[in-house]
Amino acid sequence: MTKPSPASHAFDRAIALQSEAGNLFSGHTSEAYQNMVGPFGGVTAATLLNAVLQHPECIGEPISLTINFAGPVQPGAFEIEATPLRTNRSTQHWLLLQRQGGEVVTSGTAFFATRRETWSEQQQPMPAAVPAESLPLLVRTERSWFENYDFRYVSGLFNPANPSAEQSEDTESLLWTRDIPARPLDFPSLTALGDVFAPRIFHRRQRFTPAGTVSLTHYFHADTAQLTACGERHILGQARAARMHNNYSDQIAHLWSDDGVLLLTSTQVAYYKE
Amino acid sequence: MTKPSPASHAFDRAIALQSEAGNLFSGHTSEAYQNMVGPFGGVTAATLLNAVLQHPECIGEPISLTINFAGPVQPGAFEIEATPLRTNRSTQHWLLLQRQGGEVVTSGTAFFATRRETWSEQQQPMPAAVPAESLPLLVRTERSWFENYDFRYVSGLFNPANPSAEQSEDTESLLWTRDIPARPLDFPSLTALGDVFAPRIFHRRQRFTPAGTVSLTHYFHADTAQLTACGERHILGQARAARMHNNYSDQIAHLWSDDGVLLLTSTQVAYYKE
């Protein structure tokens, strides 16, 4: 089977940006990654990160990224302003603003740095999971972005076509995931994969409710070499909530390479109704 | 014993701001909350949040807050610019910039919202802990900010004067904490209390190393009524790391009221050397 080159992958087209004057970049939403209201947030986050990665002044690699979904991104053109707020010797702080028609639709901040080799240790082990290949591929077509991700649930699947008769007692999901078609892992794709978990409230109550991420924070543990080592293989994601209270729920997630390296710690707060 | 009124508490003086033209506020660092390099980050975060709380256009209550420590805050005057980026019916997104001499020293974003009563549930229970009153108050004077916080460790204390002979096998600390003198809990003080945990690398290796928070994200689960209900009593904090890799470590923390209500989920990424 001939694999598409990364440049021709729908994900790369979705996050593509054109450099404009100064700190400005222009882009266009992708039909392939639409969610209920606007694009899949993970692709929006990856697109904002991509502005930093393409900025001529960018140094180092991403360490942290916070993205705030301020309003729906309408289908069509958008502008991203990526401003280096402060550059120290080996670190750089960024301000990110995505606008449509002059109005901010997404805001964010990013921290990049050059790492040096130090004493290191992973505390959070990969949970036990049967191999991705032994699990069925979840096929869903309600939203276009689903078709671009391979989901293989180890546990904690909420399937609206076949909800559990009883509410799940916990909020945890464990699943293997990667792009469809398979694509080498890099910082933008890991950024998007960190947002693939369904709102925990769906899983907890085994039904849909209006819900959506309002703010997302990624901590990148992996460097480029570790992402490259993941190749196109599945990565394992685990997500759970700590509290759902009056319209807002948190989520804590971790993503590991298939050989157990923690690549990402991610948190988010999501709105939910009813 | 006569308690000081909140207005006369050192914490309130430390986060005090003067409203200037437009979205600008001016303030001054506090001698009482100095850390190794610049002010205790929790007080800096609380000061930036305070700019939103004092802004005449502010609606709702804080749901999320991200603060990036871009450079050392020098002793003396600073300016904070708090810009409402987008206001929807019941939600508001903010951009926060703290400057000294025209240079950005701290950046951040905040999300505020008006909550409605919905189906709610707390998933993360409070860990078992003996009462605060049964534990000794940790007395430390290496940094001025320590003197303004009451720390009572249930487990996971790193005491540089008496380090464990062996490295601790985990990175978890559990402690009761509150302001000194005791002060009614509110959003600014909870913001600062969410950053009181020593860098996990100190605890893990039982020794000091140059280290400091570079980015912090708080998700506020509690509303004003729940904070008010906490009064001046201790709150319980738990913090641990998931991975320390080449200069950067994450931290996941939770803070509960003494009757078990999860008030805050907090994550941060910290730099460490060696």
Interface residues (C-beta under 8 A of the other chain):
Chain A: I63 S64 T66 N68 A70 G71 L85 R86 N88 T91 H93 L95 L97 E103 V104 V105 S107 G108 T109 F111 A113 R115 R116 E117 T118 W119 S120 E121 Q122 Q123 Q124 D170 T171 R204 R205 V214 S215 T217 Y219 H221 A222 D223 R240 A241 A242 R243 M244 H245 N246 N247 Y248 D250 I252 H254 L262 T265 T267 V269 Y271 Y272 K273 E274
Chain B: I63 S64 T66 N68 A70 G71 L85 R86 N88 T91 H93 L95 L97 E103 V104 V105 S107 G108 T109 F111 A113 R115 R116 E117 T118 W119 S120 E121 Q122 Q123 Q124 D170 T171 R204 R205 V214 S215 T217 Y219 H221 A222 D223 R240 A241 A242 R243 M244 H245 N246 N247 Y248 D250 I252 H254 L262 T265 T267 V269 Y271 Y272 K273 E274
